[in-house]
Amino acid sequence: METVEQYLAQVEDRRRGDLIRLRELIVAAAPDATEYIKYGMPYYEQNGLLCAFAAQKGYISLYMLNTPVLQKHLKHFRNLNVGKGCIRFKSITELPLDAVEKVLIESVNDNLKKFNNHC
């Protein structure tokens, strides 16, 4: 599997729509992010790590790879199963999309700030 489209095509029907919606949200929040397959899942970077997602057996995992930014917004995800950098949910309807968008945009800005400080 080489592309996100191929990844989505092999996901079971009941999860595919949620993953497509999640992908649309990521692309809208970070339109300049690079999208590719890494570790067998869709992966996004923009001036550093951004996010990834995967269909698991019983849920969907959204990996927010700028964990300090996610940690600042944990209150928005308190009704979900959240690890240090992973949000797990069964349906996209459970996910506070506005909060995900906020974390993504803040992560892009944080990555850019770090990138500019290193150049």
TORPA-4810 file (N, C-alpha, C, O; in nm, 3 decimals):
<nodes>
NODE_1_0.085_-0.117_0.000_0.000_0.000_0.000_0.090_0.124_0.000_0.173_0.142_0.089_M
NODE_2_0.072_0.208_-0.100_0.161_0.323_-0.118_0.093_0.457_-0.099_0.160_0.557_-0.073_E
NODE_3_-0.039_0.462_-0.114_-0.109_0.590_-0.105_-0.220_0.584_0.000_-0.264_0.477_0.041_T
NODE_4_-0.264_0.702_0.041_-0.375_0.709_0.136_-0.502_0.654_0.071_-0.583_0.591_0.138_V
NODE_5_-0.520_0.678_-0.057_-0.636_0.625_-0.128_-0.638_0.472_-0.120_-0.743_0.413_-0.098_E
NODE_6_-0.522_0.410_-0.140_-0.514_0.264_-0.130_-0.545_0.218_0.013_-0.613_0.117_0.032_Q
NODE_7_-0.495_0.291_0.110_-0.524_0.257_0.250_-0.675_0.261_0.274_-0.732_0.167_0.329_Y
NODE_8_-0.739_0.369_0.233_-0.882_0.385_0.256_-0.963_0.278_0.182_-1.065_0.231_0.233_L
NODE_9_-0.918_0.240_0.063_-0.989_0.139_-0.015_-0.991_0.003_0.054_-1.085_-0.074_0.035_A
NODE_10_-0.889_-0.027_0.133_-0.884_-0.158_0.199_-0.951_-0.159_0.337_-0.962_-0.265_0.399_Q
NODE_11_-0.994_-0.043_0.385_-1.061_-0.035_0.516_-1.205_-0.083_0.500_-1.270_-0.057_0.399_V
NODE_12_-1.255_-0.153_0.603_-1.393_-0.201_0.598_-1.491_-0.084_0.582_-1.466_0.027_0.631_E
NODE_13_-1.600_-0.110_0.513_-1.697_-0.006_0.477_-1.745_0.075_0.597_-1.759_0.196_0.586_D
NODE_14_-1.770_0.009_0.710_-1.829_0.080_0.824_-1.735_0.186_0.883_-1.781_0.274_0.955_R
NODE_15_-1.607_0.179_0.854_-1.510_0.277_0.905_-1.463_0.375_0.796_-1.414_0.483_0.827_R
NODE_16_-1.477_0.337_0.671_-1.420_0.416_0.562_-1.472_0.560_0.561_-1.394_0.653_0.547_R
NODE_17_-1.602_0.578_0.576_-1.659_0.713_0.574_-1.603_0.802_0.684_-1.575_0.920_0.662_G
NODE_18_-1.586_0.745_0.803_-1.528_0.821_0.914_-1.384_0.860_0.884_-1.342_0.972_0.914_D
NODE_19_-1.308_0.769_0.825_-1.168_0.799_0.793_-1.158_0.903_0.682_-1.069_0.988_0.684_L
NODE_20_-1.247_0.897_0.586_-1.248_0.997_0.479_-1.279_1.135_0.538_-1.215_1.233_0.503_I
NODE_21_-1.377_1.141_0.628_-1.411_1.269_0.693_-1.294_1.321_0.775_-1.265_1.441_0.774_R
NODE_22_-1.226_1.232_0.847_-1.110_1.271_0.926_-0.999_1.324_0.836_-0.936_1.425_0.867_L
NODE_23_-0.976_1.256_0.726_-0.875_1.303_0.630_-0.911_1.442_0.578_-0.824_1.528_0.569_R
NODE_24_-1.037_1.464_0.544_-1.080_1.595_0.495_-1.054_1.704_0.599_-1.010_1.814_0.566_E
NODE_25_-1.080_1.673_0.725_-1.056_1.768_0.833_-0.907_1.801_0.844_-0.870_1.918_0.859_L
NODE_26_-0.823_1.700_0.837_-0.678_1.720_0.846_-0.629_1.807_0.731_-0.553_1.901_0.751_I
NODE_27_-0.672_1.775_0.610_-0.628_1.850_0.492_-0.679_1.994_0.498_-0.608_2.086_0.456_V
NODE_28_-0.800_2.016_0.549_-0.852_2.152_0.561_-0.775_2.232_0.666_-0.749_2.351_0.646_A
NODE_29_-0.740_2.168_0.776_-0.668_2.238_0.884_-0.521_2.259_0.852_-0.459_2.353_0.902_A
NODE_30_-0.465_2.171_0.771_-0.322_2.177_0.737_-0.304_2.152_0.587_-0.250_2.050_0.547_A
NODE_31_-0.351_2.247_0.504_-0.349_2.224_0.359_-0.210_2.208_0.299_-0.197_2.153_0.190_P
NODE_32_-0.106_2.253_0.367_0.030_2.240_0.314_0.104_2.119_0.371_0.223_2.101_0.344_D
NODE_33_0.035_2.037_0.447_0.099_1.918_0.506_0.130_1.815_0.398_0.058_1.804_0.298_A
NODE_34_0.236_1.742_0.419_0.272_1.629_0.334_0.198_1.506_0.385_0.202_1.475_0.503_T
NODE_35_0.130_1.437_0.293_0.051_1.320_0.327_0.115_1.197_0.264_0.145_1.197_0.145_E
NODE_36_0.137_1.094_0.343_0.193_0.970_0.290_0.163_0.855_0.385_0.106_0.876_0.492_Y
NODE_37_0.201_0.736_0.346_0.185_0.618_0.430_0.316_0.594_0.504_0.422_0.587_0.443_I
NODE_38_0.306_0.583_0.636_0.422_0.552_0.720_0.372_0.462_0.832_0.265_0.485_0.888_K
NODE_39_0.448_0.360_0.863_0.406_0.262_0.965_0.270_0.201_0.931_0.195_0.163_1.020_Y
NODE_40_0.240_0.190_0.801_0.117_0.126_0.757_-0.009_0.207_0.774_-0.119_0.152_0.772_G
NODE_41_0.004_0.340_0.792_-0.114_0.425_0.812_-0.092_0.562_0.748_0.022_0.601_0.724_M
NODE_42_-0.200_0.636_0.721_-0.186_0.772_0.671_-0.117_0.859_0.776_-0.148_0.853_0.895_P
NODE_43_-0.023_0.938_0.729_0.068_1.012_0.816_0.085_1.152_0.757_0.092_1.167_0.635_Y
NODE_44_0.092_1.253_0.843_0.098_1.392_0.797_0.210_1.466_0.869_0.228_1.453_0.991_Y
NODE_45_0.285_1.544_0.792_0.391_1.627_0.847_0.383_1.766_0.785_0.349_1.780_0.667_E
NODE_46_0.414_1.866_0.864_0.430_2.002_0.813_0.528_2.073_0.905_0.494_2.110_1.017_Q
NODE_47_0.650_2.091_0.857_0.759_2.147_0.938_0.779_2.067_1.066_0.823_2.121_1.168_N
NODE_48_0.749_1.942_1.062_0.760_1.852_1.176_0.642_1.758_1.179_0.556_1.762_1.092_G
NODE_49_0.638_1.675_1.280_0.531_1.577_1.293_0.397_1.645_1.319_0.390_1.743_1.393_L
NODE_50_0.292_1.593_1.256_0.160_1.652_1.274_0.061_1.548_1.329_0.020_1.557_1.444_L
NODE_51_0.024_1.450_1.247_-0.072_1.350_1.293_-0.071_1.228_1.203_-0.007_1.226_1.098_C
NODE_52_-0.142_1.126_1.246_-0.161_1.004_1.170_-0.294_0.945_1.216_-0.346_0.981_1.321_A
NODE_53_-0.349_0.853_1.136_-0.469_0.784_1.181_-0.469_0.641_1.130_-0.402_0.608_1.033_F
NODE_54_-0.546_0.557_1.199_-0.552_0.416_1.161_-0.685_0.356_1.205_-0.739_0.390_1.310_A
NODE_55_-0.736_0.266_1.122_-0.852_0.187_1.159_-0.803_0.066_1.237_-0.722_-0.012_1.187_A
NODE_56_-0.850_0.052_1.358_-0.818_-0.064_1.441_-0.938_-0.158_1.442_-1.042_-0.126_1.383_Q
NODE_57_-0.925_-0.270_1.507_-1.034_-0.368_1.507_-1.164_-0.311_1.566_-1.271_-0.327_1.507_K
NODE_58_-1.155_-0.245_1.680_-1.276_-0.197_1.746_-1.293_-0.047_1.751_-1.389_0.002_1.810_G
NODE_59_-1.202_0.026_1.690_-1.207_0.172_1.700_-1.114_0.234_1.594_-1.047_0.164_1.519_Y
NODE_60_-1.113_0.366_1.591_-1.022_0.443_1.506_-0.925_0.514_1.599_-0.964_0.566_1.703_I
NODE_61_-0.799_0.516_1.561_-0.697_0.588_1.637_-0.655_0.712_1.560_-0.624_0.705_1.441_S
NODE_62_-0.655_0.824_1.628_-0.601_0.949_1.574_-0.479_0.983_1.658_-0.491_1.011_1.777_L
NODE_63_-0.364_0.981_1.596_-0.238_1.009_1.665_-0.202_1.156_1.643_-0.171_1.196_1.532_Y
NODE_64_-0.207_1.234_1.749_-0.168_1.374_1.743_-0.021_1.378_1.783_0.012_1.360_1.900_M
NODE_65_0.067_1.403_1.688_0.210_1.380_1.708_0.282_1.497_1.775_0.399_1.483_1.811_L
NODE_66_0.216_1.609_1.791_0.270_1.718_1.873_0.199_1.705_2.008_0.102_1.775_2.036_N
NODE_67_0.249_1.615_2.091_0.178_1.581_2.216_0.163_1.698_2.313_0.061_1.703_2.382_T
NODE_68_0.258_1.792_2.324_0.234_1.904_2.415_0.109_1.985_2.377_0.037_2.033_2.465_P
NODE_69_0.085_2.001_2.248_-0.035_2.075_2.205_-0.160_1.995_2.242_-0.256_2.052_2.294_V
NODE_70_-0.160_1.866_2.215_-0.276_1.784_2.252_-0.301_1.791_2.402_-0.416_1.804_2.445_L
NODE_71_-0.197_1.782_2.481_-0.213_1.784_2.627_-0.280_1.912_2.675_-0.352_1.910_2.775_Q
NODE_72_-0.256_2.024_2.606_-0.320_2.151_2.643_-0.471_2.150_2.619_-0.544_2.228_2.680_K
NODE_73_-0.517_2.060_2.532_-0.658_2.058_2.492_-0.731_1.932_2.538_-0.839_1.901_2.486_H
NODE_74_-0.676_1.860_2.633_-0.735_1.733_2.676_-0.879_1.746_2.725_-0.957_1.652_2.711_L
NODE_75_-0.915_1.860_2.781_-1.051_1.876_2.834_-1.157_1.853_2.726_-1.268_1.810_2.758_K
NODE_76_-1.124_1.879_2.601_-1.220_1.861_2.491_-1.241_1.713_2.458_-1.339_1.678_2.391_H
NODE_77_-1.152_1.628_2.504_-1.155_1.487_2.468_-1.181_1.397_2.589_-1.158_1.276_2.582_F
NODE_78_-1.226_1.453_2.700_-1.237_1.377_2.825_-1.336_1.261_2.817_-1.325_1.167_2.896_R
NODE_79_-1.431_1.263_2.725_-1.527_1.154_2.711_-1.477_1.041_2.621_-1.548_0.945_2.595_N
NODE_80_-1.353_1.055_2.573_-1.295_0.955_2.483_-1.179_0.885_2.549_-1.129_0.930_2.653_L
NODE_81_-1.136_0.776_2.491_-1.018_0.704_2.538_-0.896_0.774_2.480_-0.871_0.766_2.359_N
NODE_82_-0.821_0.841_2.564_-0.707_0.922_2.518_-0.580_0.875_2.587_-0.575_0.861_2.709_V
NODE_83_-0.477_0.851_2.507_-0.344_0.823_2.560_-0.260_0.949_2.551_-0.314_1.057_2.529_G
NODE_84_-0.131_0.936_2.568_-0.043_1.054_2.566_-0.056_1.132_2.435_-0.059_1.255_2.436_K
NODE_85_-0.062_1.061_2.324_-0.074_1.129_2.195_-0.176_1.066_2.103_-0.175_1.091_1.982_G
NODE_86_-0.264_0.984_2.158_-0.360_0.909_2.076_-0.502_0.929_2.127_-0.527_0.922_2.247_C
NODE_87_-0.593_0.954_2.034_-0.735_0.964_2.066_-0.804_0.846_1.998_-0.791_0.829_1.877_I
NODE_88_-0.876_0.767_2.075_-0.945_0.650_2.021_-1.096_0.673_2.026_-1.149_0.720_2.126_R
NODE_89_-1.163_0.641_1.915_-1.307_0.660_1.908_-1.367_0.557_1.814_-1.300_0.506_1.725_F
NODE_90_-1.495_0.528_1.834_-1.563_0.427_1.751_-1.630_0.489_1.629_-1.643_0.425_1.525_K
NODE_91_-1.673_0.613_1.643_-1.740_0.682_1.533_-1.698_0.829_1.534_-1.675_0.887_1.640_S
NODE_92_-1.688_0.886_1.418_-1.647_1.026_1.409_-1.748_1.118_1.478_-1.715_1.231_1.514_I
NODE_93_-1.870_1.070_1.495_-1.970_1.151_1.565_-1.934_1.173_1.712_-1.984_1.266_1.774_T
NODE_94_-1.847_1.088_1.768_-1.801_1.104_1.907_-1.691_1.209_1.919_-1.667_1.261_2.027_E
NODE_95_-1.627_1.239_1.809_-1.508_1.324_1.809_-1.546_1.471_1.800_-1.620_1.509_1.709_L
NODE_96_-1.498_1.556_1.891_-1.524_1.700_1.880_-1.437_1.759_1.767_-1.322_1.797_1.789_P
NODE_97_-1.494_1.766_1.648_-1.417_1.803_1.530_-1.356_1.942_1.541_-1.246_1.966_1.492_L
NODE_98_-1.428_2.035_1.604_-1.372_2.169_1.621_-1.247_2.167_1.707_-1.152_2.241_1.681_D
NODE_99_-1.245_2.082_1.809_-1.126_2.071_1.895_-1.011_2.004_1.820_-0.896_2.044_1.836_A
NODE_100_-1.042_1.904_1.739_-0.937_1.840_1.658_-0.876_1.942_1.564_-0.754_1.950_1.550_V
NODE_101_-0.961_2.020_1.499_-0.913_2.124_1.408_-0.823_2.224_1.482_-0.718_2.263_1.432_E
NODE_102_-0.864_2.264_1.601_-0.786_2.357_1.682_-0.648_2.299_1.715_-0.547_2.368_1.705_K
NODE_103_-0.644_2.172_1.756_-0.517_2.107_1.788_-0.428_2.098_1.664_-0.308_2.122_1.672_V
NODE_104_-0.487_2.065_1.550_-0.409_2.056_1.426_-0.349_2.191_1.388_-0.230_2.200_1.357_L
NODE_105_-0.431_2.295_1.389_-0.383_2.429_1.351_-0.275_2.476_1.449_-0.174_2.532_1.407_I
NODE_106_-0.298_2.456_1.577_-0.197_2.495_1.676_-0.068_2.415_1.659_0.041_2.468_1.678_E
NODE_107_-0.081_2.288_1.624_0.037_2.204_1.599_0.116_2.254_1.479_0.239_2.259_1.483_S
NODE_108_0.046_2.291_1.372_0.113_2.347_1.254_0.189_2.473_1.293_0.305_2.489_1.256_V
NODE_109_0.124_2.562_1.367_0.188_2.687_1.408_0.307_2.663_1.501_0.410_2.729_1.489_N
NODE_110_0.292_2.569_1.593_0.401_2.534_1.684_0.519_2.475_1.607_0.634_2.509_1.633_D
NODE_111_0.489_2.386_1.513_0.596_2.328_1.430_0.668_2.436_1.350_0.790_2.433_1.338_N
NODE_112_0.593_2.530_1.296_0.653_2.638_1.217_0.743_2.724_1.304_0.853_2.762_1.263_L
NODE_113_0.698_2.754_1.424_0.778_2.833_1.518_0.910_2.761_1.549_1.016_2.822_1.547_K
NODE_114_0.902_2.632_1.577_1.023_2.553_1.605_1.113_2.547_1.483_1.235_2.559_1.494_K
NODE_115_1.053_2.529_1.365_1.129_2.521_1.240_1.203_2.652_1.215_1.321_2.651_1.180_F
NODE_116_1.134_2.765_1.232_1.196_2.896_1.208_1.306_2.927_1.309_1.403_2.995_1.276_N
NODE_117_1.292_2.877_1.430_1.395_2.899_1.531_1.522_2.818_1.505_1.628_2.852_1.556_N
NODE_118_1.511_2.712_1.425_1.627_2.629_1.394_1.699_2.674_1.267_1.810_2.629_1.239_H
NODE_119_1.637_2.760_1.191_1.697_2.803_1.063_1.777_2.931_1.079_1.834_2.980_0.982_C
</nodes>
